[in-house]
Amino acid sequence: MAEYVSPGTLTIVGSAHGKTNAWFFSPEDHRTVDNEADRIAHLKHILQSQSFLIPSSIQKLQPKDFSVSDISLVSLKKWSLGRVVLIGDAAHCLGPHAGIGTTMALEDAYVLAAELLKAERTGALEAAFVQYERLRRSRIARAKLLTQILRYGTLVKSKLLRAIMNIGIVYVPRRWLLYELEMLLKQEI
């Protein structure tokens, strides 16, 4: 896995078993600029300030090789209604910047399963949903904070500010950079 950050863009490249996948993130409204014929030209324009590796790697792409989608950050007041309960991105989409959405969804399933086992004895299904949500809210809030910090740090649009951040990052104590992640990892599931 490797991440490439430039003003207003984040690229994550992962390789395994001889295959490579790349995710390009940029705050764009593709509904107004995207069409299949112009995708590669638009992608090249967005990523022009990336390292030499990214622009050269997209030379081989065909419009059919990728898809465009929106990322929506979900914030719901309640994660359940009646006999229906949501977990993972359906309940609390975090966005891709911290790479912890799947982890949070699996934790949701684990906590919900424990609450459902308790409800099996009492029959209080809706109470189990409420308890699951109560147990997960603070951890999800910390995960969202971590994701937002990384999002704001990676999608800086100013070239000057990005250059300053790139130079200054080596002087920031590692514990400051990892503080929110460490707090998340220390928090009880």
PyMOL commands that set and color helices and strands:
alter all, ss='L'
color gray80, all
select helices_A, chain A and resi 30-33+36-46+53-60+63-65+89-92+101-122+125-154+159-171+174-186
alter helices_A, ss='H'
color red, helices_A
select strands_A, chain A and resi 2-6+9-16+19-25+80-81+84-85
alter strands_A, ss='S'
color yellow, strands_A
deselect
rebuild
show_as cartoon
